[in-house]
Amino acid sequence: MLNKLKNISDESKSAFAYLLTTVISRGLAVITVPIFTRLMSSAQIGIVSIFNSWYSILSTITTVGLLSGGLTMALQKYANEKDRYLSSVLTLTSISAGVFAVIFALFHSPIEKIIDLPTNLIILMIIGFVVAPARDFWLLRQRFEFKYKLSSFVMIISSVLATIFSVVVVIYLSNAGLDDRLAEGRLWTNYLVLLSIAAIIWVYLFAKGRTFYNKEFWSYSLKLSLPLVGYSFAAQILSVSDRIMIGKMVGNSAAGIYGTLYSVGTLSLMIWTAINGSYSPFLYQHIEKDDAHVKKVTKQILILFGALSCLVSFLAPEIVRILATKEYYQGIYILPPIAAGVFLTAASNIYSDILIYVGKTKYIMYGGCIAAGLNLLLNYVFIKEYGYMAAAYTTMISYIVLTLLMTLWANKIYGRDKVNSVLGNKNVFVISVIGIAFMMLGLFLYRFYIIRYAIIVVITILVWRLYKKSELKIKTIDKE
């Protein structure tokens, strides 16, 4: 057994370690859902959901798009100057966060009205904008270099501490009768733990790199990443604007229900985040060397991820019963389109990786903006007409449009024959259509337990076999 482990490449070990730590980190968040849904009202959970949504949207601007793929390319270009490069671009994100802080200080009243959150929570956001990029930069470098031990330890420890302290504080405030402070207490505790570790890494990166400004680094990064700001912003609008709009159009309680169920529906996303964290560097390093192997791996991981998304869709009633109260049961019918949207995220990502590889990131921005604009329009029309559940379906439609645009532009710019040889357009299309059809089938089978459980068993077996098979394929590529 030990000999087998020694023969596994660092790339495979890193991929597995990142997958494991991601599952543990997201798993802790899922495990605590039953606690929070029983201690906090749906309105208080709605505040948490709205805060996280705004944080996700605004942080894409303050990080100037560096975490959307451009940093990976830069680490490859400046392979011998990584320390200097990271400290330099960290100055860039810190200045960006400082600009936002000044804007908030000057216009805090209208900003608070728009964001609909108290001043102390916006201050918490700003602290995050300053130091959180340091942790993200450091973790991305660790994954890029396939150094998984320390990064896995940091991720797990920070997640465990943040989770434990958040639960303790919420229980304390609940027992003290401070129910109107539960959301703020939970957010401050959770983020202070995470941001304290990020602050240590922030100091470390500056001390190690000692480069606060470098014209070449800044110029290259901004040229590659600025178009990705638009895409990242649009992607976050596409991902989280529904909760913000539900909060304003329906109420915080509906936003809390939708946000909780959305978190359940995106359980498979943590798997894709882990997969893509290793797949992108793998793609860039092998795209010119052995496209046939890349094509095989791409097909396998898409089928694997599609099957996992189907499991989330089919298990929706059981997952919601375990994680939430009866107040949330009404929302199980939004989980299939949410799962489909998450799967389409993976499909669009593999094509946007091609666009990043050829340096045409502006097309990623165009696609993201079109899909986000469509999502806002559809949300405005259909949430008003049909309630908060409509947001899940409008988001799925928007992801379909995004995936089609990424596919179109990647094929046009990199070349249809090249893209087909690397990714396999037909494979991606067939897997996507069949996968989404199966996910939506869950809507009609929630009451037919025997049929649904039989399909779940089959999918579970398929997932396990695919995982074993894909793991072998990756090892084969590594050895070659």
Secondary structure, DSSP 8 states (H G I E B T S, - for coil): -HHHHHHS-HHHHHHHHHHHHHHHHHHHHHHTHHHHHHHS-HHHHHHHHHHHHHHHHHHHHHTTTGGGTHHHHHHHHTTT-HHHHHHHHHHHHHHHHHHHHHHHHHSHHHHHHHHT--HHHHHHHHHHHHHHHHHHHHHHHHHHTT--HHHHHHHHHHHHHHHHHHHHHHHHHHHTT-GGGHHHHHHHHHHHHHHHHHHHHHHHHHHHH--S--HHHHHHHHHHHHHHHHHHHHHHHHHHHHHHHHHHHT-HHHHHHHHHHHHHHTTTHHHHHHHHHHHHHHHHHHTTT-HHHHHHHHHHHHHHHHHHHHHHHHTHHHHHHHHS-GGGGGGGGGHHHHHHHHHHHHHHHHHHHHHHHTT-HHHHHHHHHHHHHHHHHHHHHHHHHH-TTHHHHHHHHHHHHHHHHHHHHHHHHH-HHHHHHHT-HHHHHHHHHHHHHHHHHHHHHTT-HHHHHHHHHHHHHHHHHHHHHHHHHHHHHHH-
